[in-house]
Amino acid sequence: MTAKLTEKQRQNLIQTANRVRANAYAPYSNYPVGAALLTSSGKTFTGVNVENAAYPLTMCAERSAVFSAVAAGERDFEAIAVATYNAGTPCGSCRQVLSEFGLDIKVLLVDGEENVTQETTVGELLPGAFSRGDLPN
C-alpha cells in the first residue's frame, strides 16, 4: 500500500530536501544531494551526500537519512524526497537500503526549483528487490 501524503507533508519534504542539499559535502562530483525521509510517526529525518577522496567511502543522502531515522528508533517509513539540481534518481545501494524498510515507500524526485519530476515507489525503482525472504532461514 503506497503512502498517502497530505499536501502539507509533501511540500515539507520537498522544501526540506532542497534546503538541506546546501549542506552536502560534494567537492569531487559537485553533485549535492539532499534527502528528507518521513516516518510513520510523522517525524522527518534529513540526509546529505558526504563525499570522500577514497570514493567508496562516500555516503549518499538517502542512506544518511535512513540511518539517522533508524538510529532514532524509527523503522516505518512513508515517503522520501530526494533533491538534486536535475532530480536524479537514487543509486542502486540507496534503493536496496530503502527496500529493506518497504517497497511501498513513496519516492519524490525533486529538482533545484522544487519541482517534482517523478513520483514513484521504492518497488518501482527496484523491481525484483533482494529481500530477507531470499535468505536461508
Order of alpha helices (4+ residues) and beta strands (2+ residues): alpha-beta-beta-alpha-beta-alpha-beta-beta-alpha
